[in-house]
Amino acid sequence: MKISVEKSCSVVFSRLNFNILVDEIKERCNNRLNIIKIFSNKKWGLNQNTLENLYNSLVGSILDYSFPCLNSFSENNIKKLQAIQNTAVRYILKLKYDPPSTSCNMRLLIN
């Protein structure tokens, strides 16, 4: 590949920062989780299997799309995405919210 000196001024090399990308993913997922929250009502809500399929199509697809970048994410960004999955598990299983210090670790329970 030849670089045209006339068209090039400078090249900036820097480390990639995925904070903005993860925040956008988190916002999109949370908007879709609200739909799952509504449909998981204990009195009239959908059953667990249907909620899981809804999660996989609405939220899981977004997280799966970002999977190739996962190795480049910081630990803090991975925790943000993990919180989305934990919330989804609580909605699907119709569990009450427990503070993270007392709840069990729900890593990647939904495939």
CORCOR-V13366 format. One record per helix or strand of 3 or more residues. SS is the DSSP state (2 for helix, 1 for strand). FROM is the first residue (numbers start at 1). TO is the last residue. Records with the same first field share a line. If there is no record, write none. Layout:
SS: FROM-TO / FROM-TO
This chain:
2: 19-39 / 48-72 / 75-93
